[in-house]
Structure formats: C-alpha cells, structure tokens
Amino acid sequence: QYYNALPGPPEPPPENASPLDSNQTVPPSVVYEEPEASYYEIKPTTEELKGAFILRPFVGLLASGKTRYNLGPDQYSLTGKVGSSVGIIGSRRFGNWLGGLRFAYLRREYSGEVVFPAKGEFEVLSLSTQIGHSLPLNDKLSLESSLSLGYSSTTNDISIPKMGHPYKYRISNDSSLTFDLGLGLDYKYSELMSAYLGYRLMGVSDNGPFDRMTLHLFELGLGANF
C-alpha cells in the first residue's frame, strides 16, 4: 500500500506538456460592448426655416429676341430690344413645396423691315397658378424651381409709315393660355425678408399676324416671409 511512496525515478512528463512560463499572460476575457447608437439628422424644411407664406414683388429684364410678322404669304423677322417686366408672386409653403399665384406684366419694342422700315411693341399681362419646389442648401439659401400655367392677354402693334391703309398701322389683341418655367436662388437675409435672383422661360401663343414667341426673363425680387 506504500508502493507509490517508495523512492525511484520520477515519472516522465506528458509529451504535450510545456514548462510553465512565468511571463505568459492570460488573454483577457471577451467583454460585450454595445454598438454605438446611430443618429439620423432630420433637416428642417423651407417652411420651417422661412415661414409658411411668401409675398414677393419682382422686376425683370426681358432678353432681346425675334418677333415674326406675317404679311400675306410672306413672313418678316423683327428684332426686339431688351424689354422689362414687373409683377408679384404670393405663395404658400408646404414643407419644401410651394403653391400660389403669379401676376406679371412685360413689354418689349421691336423694329425691322416689312418691305419698308417698321417698328412696334408687344405687351403681355398674365395671371397664372404656380407650383414649385424649394431645396434648402443651408439655413439661409435655397434653390427654387417652379412651373406656372395660366391666362394671358397679349397686345402687338406695328407701324409701317410708308405703307398705305390698312397696313400703315395694325394692332392685334388676343387672350390665350401661357406657361413658364422658373429656376432661381432665394436668400434669407433677415428674420422676415429674403432676396431672389432667377431665370424664367415663358411661352406666348400667336396673336393674329404675329407668330408665337419664347421669352427669356431674368428676375430680381424681394420677398416678405411670414
């Protein structure tokens, strides 16, 4: 019963055993770490930044262009001078969308040759409904785009002094649908006021012997936000 206590050679260590290393470190236990919380930034809308309503008077420059005049089987091209426009827009904001009314008046003179020297002018008075979108670029600046469709009253006249009656002076009035597309920047420079700079493409239907026109306008406006 005391056989295991008798002196003798020590038993050999197992083959896979290794001597204890005093410098050996024990790997740290795995600690569960909660993932970082994800935050989604909700950007304020134009309505929240600038207000629900805007009333914006504006003035504009009407780029020079061609006015085509039909006399019998022939068509003549008259060169238009730089014209002007004035108007007002009232809109309601719904988030980043806008809806409202646009009232505008524009005028441009033209001149050229209709067999003999000729000159005249046209005027457009329009009232249209407008829908648009405003994309905030920061807290003060936004990019606006719009589409308007409405009613316009167009007046064209032409004077050809060297021609006999009834071609010496002619005037045409017509009412028709009109459309325009707008793109511009609106900058809020105070709590209630903002400035607008934009471009507008406008289509006007034909008016008697005067052919339809495509107009290019550059507008500057000051708006009240409330």
Salt bridges, closest charged atoms under 4 A:
GLU47 OE2 - ARG92 NH1 3.28
GLU109 OE1 - LYS81 NZ 3.62
GLU109 OE2 - ARG107 NH2 2.90
GLU121 OE1 - ARG107 NH2 2.54
GLU144 OE2 - ARG56 NH2 3.32
ASP180 OD2 - ARG102 NE 3.94
ASP180 OD1 - ARG200 NH1 2.56
ASP186 OD2 - LYS50 NZ 2.64
ASP186 OD1 - ARG56 NH2 3.02
GLU219 OE2 - ARG102 NH2 2.84
GLU219 OE1 - ARG200 NE 3.30
